[in-house]
Amino acid sequence: MTPQSSQEVIILGVTHDGKTFRPSDWAERLAGVMSQFRPGGALPGDRISYSPWCVPNTLDGQKCVIVHVDLREAEPLAWSFVMNFAKDNDLQVLEACMLPDAGATPAHASATPKTNPTT
């Protein structure tokens, strides 16, 4: 479903018909169910927190859940659950990839500008 360059899948709280998905706390509920699926697994006595692989958020004013593709490799059944939740509820799913910071200098770029030897 996601190409190799995609690092995250965003499940929007909007159906394919453009309707807002209800209940209004669906993203927090879904992320709460997924909280046990995390790098290294949940440990006894850990405080409840969202998994870094499945985090509620907002995008353009709409609730969403950001799901990292590492979940697919580590917990295939959990990945299937989240993707089927989106499918069963007719929610829009977007693929996302990391973009470099606008102000960041790429590792292969020189810190000083090169001059043209003909000038």
C-alpha positions as CSV (number, residue, x, y, z in Angstrom):
1,M,0.0,0.0,0.0
2,T,2.8,2.4,0.7
3,P,5.8,2.9,-1.5
4,Q,9.3,2.6,0.0
5,S,9.8,6.4,0.1
6,S,6.7,6.9,2.3
7,Q,7.5,6.9,6.0
8,E,4.0,7.7,7.4
9,V,0.4,7.1,6.5
10,I,-2.1,9.7,7.5
11,I,-5.7,8.6,8.2
12,L,-7.9,11.7,7.9
13,G,-11.1,12.1,9.8
14,V,-12.9,12.7,6.6
15,T,-14.8,10.2,4.5
16,H,-14.4,9.9,0.8
17,D,-17.7,11.7,0.5
18,G,-16.2,14.7,2.4
19,K,-18.1,14.1,5.6
20,T,-16.4,14.6,9.0
21,F,-16.0,11.3,10.8
22,R,-17.7,10.9,14.2
23,P,-17.2,10.6,17.2
24,S,-15.1,13.7,17.5
25,D,-12.5,11.9,19.6
26,W,-12.0,9.0,17.2
27,A,-8.3,9.8,16.6
28,E,-7.5,9.7,20.3
29,R,-9.5,6.4,20.8
30,L,-7.7,4.7,17.9
31,A,-4.3,5.9,19.0
32,G,-5.1,4.8,22.6
33,V,-5.9,1.3,21.4
34,M,-2.6,1.2,19.5
35,S,-0.6,2.6,22.5
36,Q,0.8,-0.8,23.4
37,F,2.5,-1.2,20.0
38,R,5.8,0.6,20.3
39,P,9.5,0.0,19.7
40,G,10.7,-2.5,22.3
41,G,7.1,-3.2,23.3
42,A,5.1,-2.0,26.3
43,L,6.8,-2.6,29.6
44,P,5.0,-3.4,32.9
45,G,4.5,-0.3,35.0
46,D,4.9,2.1,32.0
47,R,2.6,5.1,32.1
48,I,0.0,5.2,29.3
49,S,1.2,7.2,26.4
50,Y,0.7,7.1,22.6
51,S,2.9,4.9,20.6
52,P,5.4,6.8,18.4
53,W,4.0,4.6,15.6
54,C,0.4,5.8,15.9
55,V,-0.2,9.4,17.0
56,P,-3.4,11.5,16.9
57,N,-3.0,14.9,15.3
58,T,-4.7,17.5,13.2
59,L,-4.2,18.4,9.5
60,D,-5.8,21.5,8.0
61,G,-8.2,21.6,11.0
62,Q,-9.3,17.9,10.6
63,K,-8.5,15.2,13.1
64,C,-6.1,12.6,11.9
65,V,-3.9,9.7,13.0
66,I,-0.3,9.5,11.8
67,V,0.8,5.9,11.5
68,H,4.5,5.2,10.9
69,V,5.3,2.4,8.5
70,D,7.6,0.8,11.1
71,L,4.4,-0.6,12.7
72,R,3.8,-2.7,9.6
73,E,7.2,-4.5,10.0
74,A,7.1,-4.8,13.8
75,E,3.4,-5.6,14.3
76,P,1.7,-6.8,11.0
77,L,-1.6,-7.5,12.7
78,A,-1.7,-4.1,14.4
79,W,-0.9,-2.4,11.0
80,S,-3.8,-4.4,9.4
81,F,-6.1,-3.4,12.2
82,V,-5.4,0.3,11.6
83,M,-5.6,0.1,7.9
84,N,-8.9,-1.9,8.0
85,F,-10.3,0.7,10.5
86,A,-9.7,3.4,7.8
87,K,-11.1,1.2,5.0
88,D,-14.2,0.0,7.0
89,N,-15.1,3.6,7.9
90,D,-14.4,4.9,4.4
91,L,-11.7,7.3,5.7
92,Q,-9.3,9.1,3.4
93,V,-5.7,7.8,3.7
94,L,-2.7,9.8,2.6
95,E,0.9,8.7,2.2
96,A,3.6,11.0,3.5
97,C,7.4,11.1,3.4
98,M,9.9,13.1,5.3
99,L,11.0,16.3,3.5
100,P,14.3,18.1,4.3
101,D,14.1,21.3,6.3
102,A,14.0,24.3,4.0
103,G,16.9,25.9,5.8
104,A,19.0,22.8,6.1
105,T,22.1,22.2,4.0
106,P,22.2,18.8,2.4
107,A,25.1,16.6,3.7
108,H,26.6,16.5,0.2
109,A,26.5,20.3,-0.3
110,S,29.5,22.6,0.4
111,A,29.2,25.1,3.2
112,T,30.8,27.8,1.0
113,P,29.6,28.7,-2.5
114,K,31.8,27.6,-5.4
115,T,33.1,30.3,-7.7
116,N,33.1,30.1,-11.4
117,P,36.7,29.8,-12.6
118,T,35.9,31.8,-15.7
119,T,35.0,35.0,-13.9
